Amino acid sequence: MTSEGHWHSAVVYQVYWRSFKDGNGDGIGDLKGLRSKIGYLSSLGVDAIWLNPTYPSPQGDHGYDVSNYFDVDPLFGTLEELEQAIDEFHDHGMAVLLDIVPNHVSSQHPWFISAKEGGHGHEAESRFIIRQGKGDSGGIPPNDWKSVFGGPAWSKFPTEAGRPQRWYLHMFDECQPDLNWENPDVHERFEKILEHWYELGVDGFRIDVAHGLYKAPGLPQIETFAGNWSACWDQPEVHEVYRRWRKISNNYDPRRFLIGEIHTSSRERLLEYVGEDQLDAAFDFSFLHQPWSAEGFVERIIENLQFADETNSPPVWTLSNHDETRHWSRYGTDPEGKPIDFVETSTRYRSLISLMLALPGRIFLFNGEELGLPQAEVPDESRQDPAFFRQPPESDYKGRDGCRVPIPWEKEEENAGFSTGEPWLPMPRNWHLYSVDAQDEDSGSMLNYYRDQIRMRKSHEWMGLGQVSQLSSDDGLLSFVKSRGQDKVMVALNFNGIPMQMPRGEILFRSGACFSEDPQLEPGEIVFLLLHEGV
């Protein structure tokens, strides 16, 4: 899938490298493992994959601390192997998105090493945000900014004896110094990075922290800055970067695709990133974070459809990624946080992927969600997420490792077939029960449900491309009508904890445990109803 038009309703599968499939027995997923599962991804029916950072990295933040943007980390394989994988994905009709990280580099990047070793005032320093500290000796950080991962956003920078202490900014971990996008070198380098990968056949990029890059002039104190949050993010200069990136992407045939990880203070601000002269798309994290509620989901759908109308860009729907608690666990509890019945959780889970697939736009899946994986429990002594280690002792935040535990492939094999070596994160004792081969054999499994639903979307144009109308949330029943050509279908999902009367229409599909003509919609169940004249 490399033609531009397919992006309008593409189903994209996120591959978290380290956890997908290990091919060489070192306990970490790699290109050999990925290439061995291209047939699996093809059978799932996805149109594209998004690969988390592939670049050489000290792996302080598991690839989001890049030391060389033009190569492949030896942990995963070689540049030649990645080129071969891209060709193989294309041969199977799947596009390939890479992750690009423009807000920061690794502290082991040659630029930062040159800045540290070059002496006071070396030109390499200007590629980073380095400031003298406060106080007589500069021993206090330049301002009060906090890292997203916790703790201060400043670390000490090498300073000559007798001079006030200097500090460098890192909005994430100290191993990830922020770049100074006021420096033309940074612009030039990232434009070359885009062109390098486009020439190798990459179909586009997911842009990490796309709202970052520039900081408010003068780096004002958060506590005194009007708007607080906006001091560190979402500065107006960032849009010119993406206008340039879009021009570069437009030079290729087919045009390359750009989607941003963007957090803003309002949807109006988010609108500014997407359009014909900037990014093709942006993730809607309000949809991902929406609690179980008919009214809430209707509001998020309305917002996303309005966003699409205003940007002339189809919406993006996703429920999980490598930074979030897996949505099986999020939606498997009641409002008080207590686990609900397994059958209802499973029904909810199935209904949510059906709901997304029945909406117009792009779908992003996170590896393992098609297996119904819950958030894994990882012992504190085994955790590796830098965000976990930056928390104060009293914090309950455990980081992101629980959604990154490796994928189970074979129920009878060691480590559920992920690796012949010790996995980089421990796999739960029951993980083999979710394995691909076990679910392959079960026609009623979550994996086969995902396959069937993606196949249904491809064979029924009303699902991915049809117009939405009559969207409502009456009495806990989310419903809307989809129309395309002669098809007119009602989609209805019961968000209540009790059965509801099903709307009138001919049942095309329902997500309950068994297909029936029962006029009751079970808790969490979705139904597609063909509407006839007069209905």
N, C-alpha and C positions, 0 to 999 in steps of 0.2 A: 504494500500500500504506500505509494509514493506520490500519487497525484494530489493536487491541492484540494480538490473538491471533497475527497474522502474525510478530511479533517473536520468537516461540518458535523458529522455524527460518529466520529471515531470512538472505539473502545480501546483505551490505552492501559497497558499493564506495567506497573512499576516494579522493577527488579532491584531489590536491595542486595547488592553484590555479595556481601560477606555471608549472607544467610540463604542464598538461593540454592546453589548446588556446588559442592566441592568436588573437583575432578582430579586433584593430585594428592589428597590425603593429609593436607596440612591443617584441616579443620576450618578453613576459610573458603567461601564460595569464590569461583573464578570463571574465566572464559571457557575453559575446557568443560566445566560443569554446565555453564549456560548453553553452550553449543549442543550439548547432549540432550537438552530439553527444548530445543526449538520446535520439535514435533509436538511436544506437549502444549506449548503456547499456541501453536497453530490449531490444535484440536480444541482448545478453549474458545477459539474464534476471535481473538483480539486483532485489532488492526495495526497496533504499534506498541512498542515498548519504550519505557523511560528507564535509563540506567542511572543509578546514583553514581557519584563521581568515580571515574575510572583512572584518574591521573595519579602519577607518583605523589606520594604523601607519607609523612611520618605516622599517619593514622592517629593523630592526637584526638581528632574528632571524626575518625573513621572516614577519611577522604575529603571532608569539608575544610581541611587545612592543606591546600594544594602547594606543592613545591615545584611543579613543572606542568604547565597546561598543554603541552604539545606531545605528550607520550602517555603510556599506560603503566600503571604501577605493576612491578614484577609479581606482587602478590596475586594479581589477577591474570597475568599472562604478558603478551607482547603486543606492540602496535600492529604487527602483521596479523596476529590472531584476531584482534578486534576488527581489522579491515575485512578479514574473511568472515567473521560473524555478521558484520553488517551486510555483506553480500548474501549470506545465507538467509538472513531475515528478509531481505528484499525478494529473494527467490521464493519465499513462502508468503509473499504479499504483505509483509509487515514493515512499517517504517521504524526508524530508530531515533529516539531523542536522547541526547546526553544532558547531564547536569553541568551548568556552568556557575562558578562561584566568583562574582565580581566585587563583593563588598570587602573581602579580606583574602590574604594569602597565608601560607604556613610561615611560622617563625624560622623555618629552615629553607624558605625560598631564597634564591641567590640575591634578590633585591634587598631583603631584610638583613641577610648576612652582611652585604656590602654596607648597608646603613649602620649596622652595629660596629663594624670593623674599620670604617672609613675615617673615623675621627670627627670631632665637632665641626658641624657645618658642611660635611660631605654632601655632594649633590644627591646621593642615593636617599638621604634622609627625607627629601622633599616628596618622595613617593608614599610617605606614611604621615600619620598625624602625630607629631611629636611636639610636646610642649614642656616648658619649664614648670616645675611644681610651685606650690605656694609656700609661704614662710621664708625665713631668712636663708635656709639651706635648701629650699625646694622640696622638703620632705613630705609635703602634703600634696595629694593628686591635684591636677589643674582644675578639676570641677567635680561635681557630685554625681556624674553619670554612673549608672549601674549596668553591669553586664546582663544580657538576656539570660545567661546561665546562672546568675547569682554572683554577688560580690561586686567589687569595684570594676569599672570598665578601663582602668589604667594599671599598667605595670611599669616598673622602673626600666629606664633605657640607659645603656652604658654612658657614663658621664665622666669627663676628665676631672682629676683631683683639683679641688679649689673652686670648681664651678657649681652653681646650684643644681640639684638633682633634676634630671629630665625624665619624662614619662611618655609611653606610647599608648595610643587608644586601641582597645579591642572590645568591640561590642558583644563578643562571645567569649571564647576561652583565651587565655594569655598566649596560647600557641597559634592564635589567629589574628595577627595585627591588621587593623583596618587600613585599606589603601586610601590615599589622598587623591580623589578624583579631580581636584583642581589642577593636577599635574598632567600636561599633555601626553607624557610617556605612558600613563595608565590607559588613556583612551586608545592610543596607537597599538599598544600591546594587545588589548582585548579584541580590537578589530581584526588583528592578525590571527588571534586564537579562533575566532568565528570562521574566518576564511580557511584556515588550516583544516578544520574538521569538516566543513562543507565540501572541500575538495576531496576528502576521503569518503564522502557519501553519506555523512550524517544528515538526517532530515530536519533537524531543528534542536532547540534547547529548552529545557526547563531552567529558569533563571532563579538561583537561590538568593533570598533576601533582596528581591528586585527593588524594594522600596528604600534600600539603604544607600550606599555610595556617598552621597553628600550629607554634610552636617550643617546645622544652622550657623550662620556667620558669627564668629567670636566664641563659639562653643559655650553658650550661656548656661548658667546654673539651671538645672531643671526646676528647682524650687522657686525660682523667680521668673522663669520664662513663661510668657503667656501661651497657654496651650500645652505646656509640659511635654507630653509624649512627642510632639512634633520637633523638638530640639534635636533629636538623634536620627530622625527618619523622615522620609517623604518630602524631601526638599524639591523645589520647582526645577532645579537644574537637572535632575535625574531624567526628565522627559527628553531632553535633547540627546542623551546617550542612546535611548531606545529608538529615537527617530533615525539616528545614524545606523543602528543595528538593523532596523527594518529595511533601510535602503540596501544594505549589504545582502540581507536575506532575499530581497526581491530580485537580486542579480542572478539568481540561480533558477533553473527550470527542472522540476517544479520549485516554486517558491518555498523557502524554508520556513518552518513554523516556530514561533516564539511564545512561550507561556510563562507567566511570572508567578512566583511565590510572593504575594504582596499583602501586607497588613497596613491598613490605613485607618484614620480616625472616623471616616464616614464612607458611605458608598459613593457619594459625590466625588470624593478624592480618588477612589478606586477607578471611577469612570475615566479619569484623565490618562490612565496608563494604556487603555485598550482602544484600538481603532485602526483605520487604514494606514496611518502614518506611524504607529508605534507597535505595541504587542498585539498578537493575534488573540490572546486569551489571558485570563487570570483565574486562579483558584478562588472559589467562594467558600471561605472557611466558616462563615456563619451557618451555612447548610450543614457542614461537617459537625459543628458544635451544637446543633439544634437538639434539645432534649425531645423525648418521645411525646409528641403532642400534635394533633391534627391541625389546630390553629397555628402553631409555630411553623410546621412544615409548609402550610399554605402561604404564610407570610414570606418564608424564605424563597419559595418557588416564584411567587409574584415578583419579589425583588430581583431574582435572577433573570426572569423573563423580561422585566423592564430594562435591566442592565443590557441584555442582549439587543433589545430594540434600539437603545440609545447609542450603542457602540457598533451596531451592525455586525456583531460577532456572536455566534451561537454560544449558549451558556456552557459552563463546566460543572459537572456533578461528581462529587467524591465523598466517601465516608471514612476512609482510613488512609494513613501514610506512615512513614518511618518516624514521625515525630509525635504521633497521637496514640492514645490507648485504643486498641483494636475495638471496632464497633460491636463485635459480638458481646464483649463485656460491658460496653457503655449502654447498650439497649437491652441487656439481660437483667435489669434491675427495676424496681418500682421507684416512685418519687423519693422514698426514704432511703434508697440505696440497697435495699434487700433483694437478693436474687429472686427472680420469678421462675415459674414453671418452665422446664426445659422445652416442652413442646411449644409453648407460647413464644419463648425466646427464638426458637428455630423458625417459627412462622413469621415473626417480626423480621428476622434477618433476611429470609427469602423475599418477603414483601418489599423490603427496602431496595434490594437490587432490581426487582421488577419495577418498582416505582421509578427509579432512575432511568432504567432502560426504556420506559414508556414516555420519557420526557425528551424534548428536542435538545440536541447539543452533544457535547463530548462527555464520555464517562472515563474516569480514572480509577483503576483498581489497584490495590496494594497486594504484593505477592503474599499468598497464603489466605487471603480473605475468601477465595473460592473454595477453600477447604473448611471454612467455618472456624478458623483458629481463634481462640480467645486470647486475651492478654495473659502472657505467661508469668508465673512467679519466678523471679530470679533472686537467689540469695545475695545479700549485700556484698559478701566477699567475692562474688563472681561478676559484679557489675563493672561496666567499662565506660559508660556514658560520662563525659566530662561534666555535664550539667549536674549529675548526681554528686560529684565530688566537690562542687562549688557551693553546695547548700549548707546553711548553718545547722548545727547539731539538732536543733528542735524541729527542723523541717520534716514533713511527711512525704515530700516529693522524692520519688525513687528514680527519676530519670526516664529514659526512653528505651531501655534495654528490653522491657517486657514485650514490645511489639516487634522486636528485631530478632527474636529467637529463630534459629534455622528451620527451614521447611522440611517436613517429614515426607519421604518419598516411598519407602518400602517398609511394610509392617514387620517383616521378619528379619530385617537387616540391622546390624549395629548402627546406633545413632539414627534409627529410622531411615537409613539409606542416604542421609545427607553427606556423611563423610566416613571414611575408614579410620580417620584420626580423631583426636579430641576436638569437638566443636568449640569455636571461639566463645560461644555462650552455651551454658548447659541446657540440654533439652529436657523438658519435663518427663517424668516416668511414663505418663500415659500418651505421649506425643505420637506414638506409632498408631494409635487408634484413629488419627486424622489423616493417615498416609494416603498418598495419591493412589497407590495400587489397591488399597482397601476400598477406596471410594469409587475407583474405576469399576469394580465388580458389583457395586450396589446401585441399581437404577434410581433409587430414591435418595442418593447421597447429595450433599451440598454441591460437590464438584459437578455432578451431572445436571443438577438444577441450573447452575451458572451456565454450563455449556448449552443447555436447552433454551435458556432465556436469551442468551446472546444470539443463538441461531434464529430464534423467533424474531428478534429485532431486525436481523438482516433480511428476513423473508417478508416482513410486514412494514412497509414504508411509513405507515401511520405512527409507528413507535418512535423512530429516530428523527423524523422530519415533519410530522404532522403538526397542525396548529392546535394550541391549547385554548379551550373556552370553558365557561361555566365552572370555574374553579371555586370550590367552597369547602367549609369544614363544619357543616351542620351536625350538632349532637355527637361530635367526636368521629364523624365519618368524613375523611378527606375524599373528595371526588372531583373529577374534571372530565371533559369530553375532548377527544382527539379526532381531528378530521383531516383526511388526505384523499383526494379523489372521491370515489364512491364510498369509502370506508368512514364510518362514524362509530367510534367506540368510547364507552364510558370506562374510566379507571376509578375504582373505589377501594379504599383501604380503611379497615376498622381499627381505630386507635384506642378503643375502649377495652376494658378488661372483661366485658361480657359480650355475648353474641348480639348481632344487630340484624335487622331485616335488610336483605339485599335489595338494591334498586332493581327495577324491571329491565329486562334485556336478555338476549341469548348469551349464555355463558361460553366464552371462548377459552378462558383460562382462569384458574384460581390457584392460590399458593398453599392452600391447606394440605394436610397430610394425604388426602385422597380426593380425587376429582369426583364430584357428585352434583346432583341438581338440588341439593338442600338449599332452601331460600335464606338460610341464616349464614351470615358472615361471622366466622369465629374470631376471637380476639387476635388482633395482629394480622388478619388475613386480607389479601388483596384479590380483586377479581377484575377481569377484563370482560365487558359486556358489549356485544354487538347490538347497536340500536337500530331498530326498524322504523319505518315511517309512523309518525304519531306517538312515538315513545319519547 
